């Protein structure tokens, strides 16, 4: 079987060779076409194209019967009766033009004699801006250059590198658009100050041109690889001193670091000499996602910086909270002896929390005795007690993360009804656009100098459900008599709903409306559906109303 396959392969190759040879013979079997001075000419030059019949290849033995026609592509440009013709052609465009010579023995039939392709181009321009680089201490030398204008001809580029101890190395690029070449050799640091010279020569059929030689040393052209294996270590898990570490190539002398919080667009830059793969960072913020990148250089003045490393992202450790909570309260009498105290507080900002808040510590005590009557830990931002209506009370609230607690915020639980002299006058609220409300008031007359701050409090009307709407408030300095409320509180509407007690095989129609305090929207598009199985449906964009058809 192997011999059969081999024999078939050899026979196939032999047939192909015969066909190619026959095709080559058949192309010009009737005559020849010659081009002078050459089939490759420079732009603006003229050529003489001659066509001649071989013996006994004409239409007749009488020359007047043989009509020779010269075509430029498919357009006739010259004809002559006889055994040969000659024509001078000028004004050929850049590129390749095909000429064909044909024999016409009648008006309706022509025979191909032979053809020629003429290529028009220009001498290569001198390659410009030759520069070389070696990526990494163990990389290879690659050079780039500007080719200049297109020659429109096959042009070879030869890159030659010479160096100490009669070192010579060259490679050729045959790509028509060649503007770079990898020499495939590595320059070593044994003689870092030794000079090397690179030169590129462009050559085609019309001439050649060489670049200005580029001379450089190992330190000039070696661009280090970007640092890798970046990591960070914070001493005692504290952000006060974090050490950034990385790996670099052996000969690296300089590093530059840049880092930023993920939420920022501006970088902090650090330059380091002889860092040896580590740098202390003392200004990082706690509990913050950072992005780090590093670049390297071999010499203070020579060479170029490496590309930036791949981004390294990490979160810094937590620190104990530094801010204090904004706390407010609400009193509600229950009966003659008891009252309900509700405390509320706002979340800390990220910069104040400096970590994930795990819980809040709340205490309540009588001011006179100073003894803590109640203490509780909660993950929520409110807490409610029932206490006697007698006595003066104070509450403290602090926030805790994994590293510690914030300074407690103390607030005195006073009876606001007894502070009538401090009550602001002429309080009013008016809408400001769609999302804002402006609250204005007048100072409390002669008691105005005693005002330390105003607290504007608001909440949604009670809808009659068991849960009270959340309380909102903001603080305003004593010199202000207005406040803009831009948080208009609202409940996020659900976008899914489970519908039970639906029967398989029954067609249902559903639609959706939206309801706010301002009214109900028109119904949305109606949609028919039915269940395939016996389970109830859980539908996205759930309906508020369901009709059974």
C-alpha positions as CSV (number, residue, x, y, z in Angstrom):
1,X,0.0,0.0,0.0
2,X,2.9,2.4,0.8
3,X,4.5,1.7,-2.6
4,X,1.2,2.3,-4.4
5,X,0.8,5.7,-2.6
6,X,4.4,6.7,-3.4
7,X,4.0,5.7,-7.0
8,X,0.8,7.8,-7.3
9,X,2.4,10.8,-5.7
10,X,5.4,10.6,-8.1
11,X,3.2,10.2,-11.1
12,X,1.1,13.2,-10.0
13,X,4.2,15.4,-9.6
14,X,5.4,14.3,-13.0
15,X,2.1,15.2,-14.7
16,X,2.1,18.6,-13.0
17,X,5.6,19.3,-14.1
18,X,4.7,18.3,-17.7
19,X,1.6,20.5,-17.7
20,X,3.6,23.5,-16.4
21,X,6.3,23.0,-18.9
22,X,3.7,22.7,-21.7
23,X,1.9,25.8,-20.5
24,X,5.1,27.8,-20.5
25,X,5.8,26.7,-24.1
26,X,2.2,27.3,-25.2
27,X,2.1,30.9,-23.9
28,X,4.6,32.2,-26.5
29,X,4.6,29.4,-29.1
30,X,3.6,31.8,-31.9
31,X,6.2,34.5,-31.3
32,X,8.1,36.7,-28.8
33,X,7.7,40.1,-27.1
34,X,10.8,42.0,-26.1
35,X,11.1,45.1,-24.0
36,X,14.0,47.6,-24.1
37,X,15.8,48.9,-22.1
38,X,14.3,46.7,-19.3
39,X,11.0,45.3,-18.0
40,X,11.7,47.4,-14.8
41,X,12.0,51.1,-15.4
42,X,11.9,54.3,-13.3
43,X,8.9,56.6,-13.3
44,X,8.9,58.9,-16.4
45,X,11.0,56.6,-18.6
46,X,10.0,55.3,-22.0
47,X,10.2,51.7,-23.3
48,X,10.2,50.1,-26.7
49,X,8.0,47.0,-27.0
50,X,8.6,44.7,-30.0
51,X,6.4,41.8,-31.1
52,X,7.5,39.3,-33.7
53,X,6.0,36.1,-35.2
54,X,8.0,32.8,-35.4
55,X,8.4,31.1,-38.8
56,X,5.2,29.6,-40.1
57,X,3.1,31.0,-37.3
58,X,1.3,33.7,-39.3
59,X,-2.1,33.6,-40.9
60,X,-0.5,33.3,-44.4
61,X,2.8,33.5,-46.2
62,X,1.8,37.0,-47.3
63,X,2.7,39.6,-44.6
64,X,-0.2,41.8,-45.5
65,X,-2.6,39.2,-44.2
66,X,-1.0,39.1,-40.8
67,X,-2.4,41.8,-38.5
68,X,-0.4,42.2,-35.3
69,X,-2.1,44.1,-32.5
70,X,-0.5,45.4,-29.2
71,X,-2.8,45.7,-26.2
72,X,-2.3,47.6,-23.0
73,X,-4.3,45.4,-20.6
74,X,-7.5,45.1,-22.7
75,X,-7.1,48.4,-24.7
76,X,-5.6,48.3,-28.2
77,X,-2.8,50.8,-28.5
78,X,-1.0,49.9,-31.8
79,X,-1.4,47.5,-34.8
80,X,0.6,46.7,-38.0
81,X,0.4,44.2,-40.9
82,X,3.4,42.0,-41.2
83,X,5.6,39.7,-39.2
84,X,6.6,42.2,-36.5
85,X,5.7,45.5,-34.9
86,X,7.5,47.9,-32.6
87,X,6.1,50.7,-30.4
88,X,7.5,53.2,-28.0
89,X,5.4,53.6,-24.8
90,X,5.6,56.5,-22.4
91,X,3.8,57.9,-19.4
92,X,3.4,54.5,-17.7
93,X,2.0,54.8,-14.1
94,X,3.6,53.4,-11.0
95,X,3.1,49.7,-10.6
96,X,2.8,46.9,-13.1
97,X,1.3,47.2,-16.6
98,X,0.5,44.2,-18.7
99,X,1.1,44.3,-22.5
100,X,-0.2,41.6,-24.9
101,X,0.6,41.0,-28.6
102,X,-2.1,39.2,-30.6
103,X,-2.5,38.0,-34.2
104,X,-5.8,38.7,-36.1
105,X,-6.4,36.6,-39.1
106,X,-10.0,37.7,-39.4
107,X,-12.3,40.3,-37.8
108,X,-13.8,37.9,-35.3
109,X,-10.8,35.8,-34.2
110,X,-7.5,36.7,-32.6
111,X,-4.6,34.5,-31.4
112,X,-2.4,35.3,-28.5
113,X,1.3,35.6,-29.5
114,X,3.0,36.6,-26.2
115,X,3.0,39.2,-23.5
116,X,5.1,41.2,-21.0
117,X,4.7,42.9,-17.7
118,X,6.5,46.2,-17.2
119,X,7.0,47.4,-13.7
120,X,7.4,51.1,-13.0
121,X,8.9,52.3,-9.7
122,X,11.3,54.6,-8.0
123,X,14.7,54.3,-6.3
124,X,14.4,53.7,-2.6
125,X,14.6,56.7,-0.4
126,X,17.1,56.8,2.4
127,X,15.6,55.0,5.5
128,X,15.1,57.4,8.3
129,X,14.9,57.4,12.1
130,X,16.7,54.1,12.6
131,X,16.5,52.9,16.2
132,X,17.2,49.7,18.0
133,X,15.9,48.1,21.2
134,X,16.5,45.0,23.2
135,X,13.6,44.0,25.5
136,X,15.1,42.6,28.6
137,X,18.6,41.5,29.5
138,X,18.1,38.2,27.6
139,X,16.0,39.5,24.7
140,X,17.1,40.0,21.1
141,X,17.9,43.2,19.2
142,X,15.1,44.6,17.1
143,X,15.4,47.7,14.9
144,X,12.8,49.9,13.3
145,X,13.0,52.6,10.7
146,X,10.9,54.8,8.4
147,X,10.9,53.4,4.8
148,X,9.9,56.6,3.1
149,X,7.8,56.5,0.0
150,X,6.6,53.3,-1.6
151,X,9.0,52.2,-4.4
152,X,6.2,50.1,-6.1
153,X,8.9,47.5,-6.8
154,X,10.3,44.5,-4.9
155,X,12.7,46.0,-2.4
156,X,14.9,44.2,0.0
157,X,16.1,45.7,3.3
158,X,19.3,44.5,4.8
159,X,20.0,45.3,8.5
160,X,23.7,45.2,9.5
161,X,25.1,45.4,13.0
162,X,28.8,45.8,13.8
163,X,30.6,45.9,17.1
164,X,33.8,45.3,19.0
165,X,36.2,42.5,18.1
166,X,35.2,42.7,14.4
167,X,31.7,41.6,15.3
168,X,29.4,41.7,12.2
169,X,25.8,40.4,11.9
170,X,23.1,41.0,9.3
171,X,19.7,39.9,8.3
172,X,17.5,40.7,5.3
173,X,13.8,41.4,5.1
174,X,12.0,40.7,1.9
175,X,8.6,41.9,2.9
176,X,7.3,44.7,0.6
177,X,6.4,46.9,3.6
178,X,9.4,46.0,5.7
179,X,10.1,48.6,8.4
180,X,11.4,46.5,11.3
181,X,13.6,43.5,11.7
182,X,14.7,41.2,14.6
183,X,18.4,40.4,14.3
184,X,17.9,37.3,16.5
185,X,21.0,38.1,18.7
186,X,21.4,39.2,22.3
187,X,23.7,41.9,23.5
188,X,25.3,41.0,26.9
189,X,26.3,43.3,29.7
190,X,29.9,42.1,29.9
191,X,31.0,45.3,28.1
192,X,28.2,47.7,28.8
193,X,30.0,50.7,27.4
194,X,31.1,49.1,24.1
195,X,29.7,50.7,21.0
196,X,27.6,49.0,18.3
197,X,26.6,50.4,15.0
198,X,23.5,49.6,13.0
199,X,22.7,50.4,9.4
200,X,19.8,49.5,7.1
201,X,20.1,49.4,3.3
202,X,17.2,49.4,0.9
203,X,17.8,47.8,-2.5
204,X,15.7,47.3,-5.6
205,X,16.2,47.0,-9.4
206,X,16.7,50.7,-9.8
207,X,19.2,51.4,-7.0
208,X,19.8,51.4,-3.3
209,X,20.0,53.8,-0.3
210,X,21.4,53.4,3.2
211,X,20.4,55.0,6.4
212,X,22.6,57.1,8.6
213,X,24.4,54.7,10.9
214,X,23.0,54.5,14.5
215,X,25.6,54.0,17.2
216,X,24.7,52.8,20.7
217,X,25.8,50.8,23.7
218,X,24.2,48.0,25.7
219,X,22.9,50.4,28.2
220,X,21.4,52.6,25.5
221,X,19.1,50.1,23.9
222,X,18.3,47.5,26.6
223,X,14.8,48.2,27.9
224,X,14.2,46.1,31.0
225,X,11.2,43.8,31.3
226,X,8.4,45.2,33.4
227,X,8.6,44.2,37.1
228,X,6.6,41.2,38.1
229,X,5.3,39.3,41.2
230,X,4.1,42.5,42.9
231,X,2.8,42.2,46.4
232,X,2.3,44.3,49.5
233,X,2.9,43.7,53.2
234,X,1.7,45.9,56.0
235,X,3.7,45.7,59.2
236,X,1.5,44.6,62.1
237,X,-1.5,44.7,59.7
238,X,-1.4,48.4,60.0
239,X,-1.6,50.9,57.1
240,X,0.9,53.2,58.9
241,X,3.7,51.3,57.3
242,X,3.2,49.1,54.2
243,X,6.0,47.7,52.1
244,X,5.5,47.2,48.3
245,X,7.7,44.3,47.0
246,X,8.4,43.1,43.5
247,X,10.8,41.2,41.3
248,X,13.1,42.9,38.8
249,X,15.9,42.1,36.3
250,X,19.4,41.9,37.9
251,X,20.8,45.1,36.4
252,X,17.9,47.4,37.3
253,X,19.1,50.6,39.0
254,X,16.0,52.8,39.0
255,X,12.3,52.3,39.7
256,X,9.3,54.5,39.5
257,X,6.1,53.6,41.2
258,X,2.6,54.9,40.7
259,X,-0.4,54.1,42.8
260,X,-4.0,55.4,43.3
261,X,-7.2,54.5,45.0
262,X,-9.5,52.7,42.5
263,X,-12.0,55.6,42.9
264,X,-9.4,58.2,41.8
265,X,-8.0,59.1,38.3
266,X,-4.8,60.8,39.5
267,X,-1.6,58.9,40.4
268,X,0.8,59.3,43.3
269,X,4.4,59.0,41.8
270,X,7.5,57.7,43.7
271,X,11.0,57.5,42.3
272,X,13.4,55.0,43.9
273,X,17.1,54.3,43.4
274,X,18.6,50.9,44.2
275,X,15.3,49.8,45.6
276,X,16.2,46.1,45.2
277,X,12.5,45.2,44.8
278,X,11.0,47.0,47.8
279,X,9.7,50.4,48.8
280,X,8.1,51.7,52.0
281,X,4.7,53.5,51.5
282,X,3.6,55.6,54.5
283,X,0.7,57.6,53.1
284,X,-1.8,54.9,52.2
285,X,-5.4,55.2,53.5
286,X,-6.9,52.3,55.4
287,X,-9.6,50.0,54.0
288,X,-9.1,51.3,50.5
289,X,-8.8,49.5,47.2
290,X,-5.5,50.5,45.5
291,X,-3.9,50.0,42.1
292,X,-0.1,49.8,41.9
293,X,2.2,49.8,38.8
294,X,6.0,49.8,38.6
295,X,8.5,50.6,35.8
296,X,12.3,50.0,35.7
297,X,15.5,51.4,34.2
298,X,19.1,50.2,34.0
299,X,20.9,53.5,34.1
300,X,20.5,57.0,35.6
301,X,20.9,58.8,32.2
302,X,21.1,56.1,29.5
303,X,18.4,53.8,28.1
304,X,14.7,53.9,28.5
305,X,12.1,53.0,31.0
306,X,10.4,49.6,30.9
307,X,6.7,49.4,30.2
308,X,4.5,49.7,33.2
309,X,3.9,46.4,35.0
310,X,0.6,44.7,35.0
311,X,-1.7,46.4,37.5
312,X,-1.6,45.0,41.0
313,X,-4.8,45.7,43.0
314,X,-5.3,45.1,46.7
315,X,-7.2,46.5,49.7
316,X,-5.3,48.0,52.6
317,X,-6.0,46.9,56.2
318,X,-8.6,48.4,58.4
319,X,-7.9,51.0,61.1
320,X,-10.2,51.9,64.0
321,X,-12.8,54.5,63.1
322,X,-11.9,58.2,63.6
323,X,-15.2,59.9,62.9
324,X,-18.2,60.4,65.3
325,X,-21.7,59.4,64.5
326,X,-24.5,61.9,63.7
327,X,-27.1,60.9,66.3
328,X,-30.7,62.1,66.7
329,X,-33.6,60.9,68.8
330,X,-37.4,60.9,69.0
331,X,-39.6,60.7,72.2
332,X,-43.1,59.3,72.4
333,X,-45.2,59.1,75.6
334,X,-46.7,55.7,76.3
335,X,-48.6,56.4,79.4
336,X,-48.4,58.6,82.5
337,X,-45.2,56.9,83.8
338,X,-43.4,55.6,80.7
339,X,-42.0,57.0,77.4
340,X,-40.4,55.5,74.3
341,X,-37.0,56.8,73.3
342,X,-35.9,56.0,69.7
343,X,-32.3,56.7,68.8
344,X,-31.2,57.1,65.1
345,X,-27.8,57.6,63.6
346,X,-26.3,58.0,60.2
347,X,-23.7,55.7,58.6
348,X,-20.1,57.0,58.7
349,X,-18.3,58.0,55.6
350,X,-15.8,55.6,54.2
351,X,-12.9,57.8,55.3
352,X,-14.2,58.0,58.9
353,X,-15.2,54.3,59.2
354,X,-11.8,53.1,57.9
355,X,-13.2,49.6,57.7
356,X,-16.4,47.6,57.7
357,X,-18.6,48.6,60.6
358,X,-19.6,45.4,62.4
359,X,-21.9,46.8,65.0
360,X,-22.8,49.8,67.2
361,X,-22.6,50.1,71.0
362,X,-25.5,52.0,72.4
363,X,-25.8,53.1,76.1
364,X,-28.5,55.0,78.0
365,X,-28.1,56.5,81.4
366,X,-29.6,59.0,83.8
367,X,-27.6,62.2,83.9
368,X,-28.0,62.7,87.7
369,X,-26.8,59.3,88.8
370,X,-24.3,58.7,86.0
371,X,-25.1,55.0,86.2
372,X,-25.6,53.1,82.9
373,X,-29.1,51.8,82.9
374,X,-29.1,50.2,79.5
375,X,-26.5,49.0,77.1
376,X,-26.9,47.2,73.8
377,X,-25.0,46.1,70.7
378,X,-26.8,46.3,67.4
379,X,-26.0,46.0,63.7
380,X,-28.8,48.4,62.8
381,X,-28.8,52.2,62.7
382,X,-31.6,52.7,65.2
383,X,-32.6,51.5,68.7
384,X,-35.7,51.9,70.9
385,X,-36.1,51.8,74.7
386,X,-39.0,52.3,77.1
387,X,-37.9,54.4,80.1
388,X,-39.5,56.3,82.9
389,X,-40.8,59.8,82.1
390,X,-39.0,61.2,85.1
391,X,-35.4,62.3,85.2
392,X,-32.9,63.6,82.7
393,X,-31.3,61.0,80.3
394,X,-28.4,60.9,78.0
395,X,-27.4,58.4,75.3
396,X,-24.0,57.5,73.6
397,X,-23.5,55.6,70.4
398,X,-20.2,54.4,68.9
399,X,-19.3,52.4,65.8
400,X,-16.9,49.4,65.8
401,X,-15.0,47.6,63.1
402,X,-12.4,44.8,63.4
403,X,-9.8,47.2,64.8
404,X,-11.7,49.2,67.4
405,X,-14.4,51.7,68.1
406,X,-15.1,55.3,67.2
407,X,-15.2,58.0,69.9
408,X,-18.8,57.8,71.4
409,X,-21.3,60.5,70.4
410,X,-23.2,61.8,73.4
411,X,-26.7,63.3,73.1
412,X,-28.9,64.6,75.9
413,X,-32.5,63.4,75.7
414,X,-34.4,66.7,76.5
415,X,-38.0,67.5,76.4
416,X,-38.3,69.7,73.4
417,X,-41.7,70.9,74.4
418,X,-40.2,72.6,77.4
419,X,-37.8,74.5,75.2
420,X,-40.5,76.7,73.7
421,X,-38.3,79.8,73.8
422,X,-35.8,78.2,71.4
423,X,-38.5,77.1,68.9
424,X,-38.0,78.6,65.4
425,X,-40.9,80.6,64.1
426,X,-42.8,80.7,60.7
427,X,-41.5,77.3,59.5
428,X,-42.5,76.5,55.9
429,X,-41.5,74.0,53.2
430,X,-41.8,74.5,49.5
431,X,-40.7,72.2,46.6
432,X,-37.6,73.2,44.6
433,X,-37.9,71.4,41.3
434,X,-38.6,67.7,41.2
435,X,-36.1,66.3,43.8
436,X,-35.6,69.1,46.3
437,X,-37.5,70.9,49.0
438,X,-36.6,74.2,50.7
439,X,-37.4,74.5,54.4
440,X,-37.2,78.1,55.8
441,X,-37.8,79.5,59.3
442,X,-37.3,82.6,61.4
443,X,-35.0,82.7,64.5
444,X,-36.6,82.3,67.9
445,X,-36.7,86.0,68.8
446,X,-34.7,87.1,71.9
447,X,-33.5,83.6,72.4
448,X,-31.7,83.5,69.0
449,X,-28.2,84.2,70.5
450,X,-28.5,81.0,72.6
451,X,-29.0,78.8,69.5
452,X,-26.0,76.5,68.8
453,X,-27.5,74.8,65.8
454,X,-30.8,74.0,64.0
455,X,-31.9,70.4,63.4
456,X,-34.4,70.0,60.4
457,X,-36.3,66.7,60.8
458,X,-38.6,65.1,58.3
459,X,-40.2,61.7,57.5
460,X,-42.8,60.3,55.2
461,X,-46.4,60.3,56.5
462,X,-47.4,57.2,58.4
463,X,-49.2,54.9,56.1
464,X,-51.0,53.0,58.8
465,X,-48.7,49.9,58.7
466,X,-46.9,48.6,61.8
467,X,-43.5,49.9,60.7
468,X,-42.7,53.6,61.1
469,X,-41.1,55.3,58.1
470,X,-37.5,56.1,58.7
471,X,-36.6,59.4,60.3
472,X,-34.4,61.9,58.4
473,X,-32.6,64.9,59.6
474,X,-29.9,67.4,58.9
475,X,-28.0,70.0,61.0
476,X,-27.7,73.6,60.1
477,X,-25.4,76.3,61.7
478,X,-27.1,79.0,63.8
479,X,-26.6,81.7,61.2
480,X,-28.7,79.8,58.6
481,X,-32.5,80.2,58.4
482,X,-33.1,77.8,55.5
483,X,-32.1,74.3,54.5
484,X,-32.4,72.4,51.2
485,X,-33.6,68.8,51.5
486,X,-32.2,66.9,48.5
487,X,-32.7,63.3,49.9
488,X,-36.4,62.9,49.2
489,X,-36.8,59.5,50.9
490,X,-38.5,56.8,49.0
491,X,-38.9,53.0,49.2
492,X,-37.5,51.0,46.4
493,X,-40.3,49.3,44.5
494,X,-39.9,45.5,44.1
495,X,-39.4,44.2,40.6
496,X,-40.5,40.6,41.2
497,X,-43.5,38.9,42.9
498,X,-44.7,35.4,43.5
499,X,-48.2,34.6,42.4
500,X,-49.8,31.5,44.0
501,X,-52.8,29.4,43.3
502,X,-52.5,29.4,39.6
503,X,-53.8,26.5,37.5
504,X,-51.9,24.7,34.7
505,X,-53.5,25.0,31.3
506,X,-55.4,28.2,32.0
507,X,-54.6,31.3,30.0
508,X,-53.9,34.4,32.2
509,X,-53.5,38.1,31.2
510,X,-51.3,40.3,33.3
511,X,-50.3,44.0,33.3
512,X,-48.4,46.3,35.6
513,X,-49.0,49.7,37.0
514,X,-46.8,51.8,39.2
515,X,-48.1,53.7,42.3
516,X,-46.6,56.7,44.1
517,X,-47.9,59.3,46.5
518,X,-48.8,61.4,43.4
519,X,-51.0,58.7,41.9
520,X,-51.1,55.6,39.8
521,X,-49.6,55.2,36.3
522,X,-51.5,54.0,33.2
523,X,-51.3,50.2,32.8
524,X,-48.4,48.7,30.9
525,X,-48.6,46.3,27.9
526,X,-50.8,43.3,28.5
527,X,-49.3,39.8,28.2
528,X,-51.0,36.4,27.9
529,X,-49.4,33.3,29.4
530,X,-50.2,29.9,30.8
531,X,-48.4,27.4,33.0
532,X,-47.1,24.1,31.6
533,X,-46.7,22.4,35.0
534,X,-48.3,22.5,38.3
535,X,-46.0,25.0,40.0
536,X,-46.9,28.6,40.7
537,X,-45.1,31.2,38.6
538,X,-42.5,33.6,39.8
539,X,-42.6,36.4,37.2
540,X,-40.0,39.2,36.6
541,X,-41.6,42.7,36.4
542,X,-44.5,41.3,38.5
543,X,-48.0,42.5,38.1
544,X,-49.9,44.5,40.6
545,X,-53.1,43.3,39.1
546,X,-54.0,40.0,37.5
547,X,-57.0,39.3,35.4
548,X,-58.3,35.8,34.6
549,X,-59.6,35.3,31.0
